[in-house]
């Protein structure tokens, strides 16, 4: 039983650090989404394409989700339960890589 408590304590500390890193990555995701919003808004003003409007709606919804999610991490201290650090970290890293690729392609 003592070993289990020690193990849980270790995970709890590790979890808090990963959740904080996931929150910082969330801020980077919000930044990328704001740049994408700017790029696609300018494209929409020029071309008035329904496809670009669809991308804008997608970006806005993803931006709202990221603002709420990251705000929940930092302002309400959410997602700090045992075992939440790794899923949050992995989810935000995957999203960061995907958004970075999307930004690189969009910027060209």
N, C-alpha and C positions, 0 to 999 in steps of 0.2 A: 504494500500500500504506500509506503514511503517513496518507493521508486516511481510509482505512478504520479504522485503529487509533484515530485521533482521534475518529471517529464512534462507534466502539464504546465508547470511554472515556466519552464524553458520555452515551450511553445508559445505561451502567452506573451512573453517578452519579445520573442522573435516575431510574433504576429503583429504586435503594435508597431514595430519598426517597418515591417512590410506594408502595413496599411498606410503608414505615413509616406513611404516611397510611392505607393500606388496613388495617393492623393497628389503628390508632386507631379507624377506622370499625367494624372488627370488634368492638371493645370496646363501642361504642354499640349494635351489633346484639345483643350478649349482654345488655346492659342492657334493651333493649326486649323481648327474649324472656323475661327474668325477670319483667318487669312483666306481660306477656301470660300467663305461667304462673300468676302470682298471681290475675289477673282470672278466667281460665278455671277455675282450681282452686276458687275461691269459687263460681263458677256451677255447677260440677259438684256440689259439696257440697249446693247448694240443689235442683238439678233432677235429678241422677242420669241425665242424658241420654247415650245412646251416641254421639250426634253430638259433644257436648262432650268426651267421653272421646277420640274420634278426634282432635279439635283438640289436646287435651293431649298425646297421643302424638306428633303432628306437631311440636308446639312443643318437646317434650323432645328428639326426634331432631335437630331443627334447632339446638337449644341445644348438644347434644353436638358436632355438626359444627362449630359456630362456636367453641366452646371449644378443640377440638383444632386447628382451622385457625389461630386467632389465637395460641394457644400455640406452634404450630409457627413462626409468623412471628417472635415475640419471643424465645422461650426457646431454640429450636434454630437460629435464624437461617435458617430455611427460605425457599424461594421467592425467593431473591435472585439466581437465574440471569438471564442476559441476556434481556430481553424479558418478564419476568414482572410487572413493575410495573403496566403498563397493564391487562392482564387481571384482576389481583387488585383493582386500584382500581375498575374498572368493575363487576366482580361484586359487591363489597361495597357500592358506592353503590346499585346496583339493588336489592340486598337491603335496604339501609337504607330506601330510599324505600318499598318494598313493605311492610316491617314497620311503618314509621311510619303508613302508611295503615291497615293492619290494626289497629294499636293505637288509632288515632283512632276507627275504626268500633266497635271492641270496648268502648272506654271510655264510649261514649254510651249 
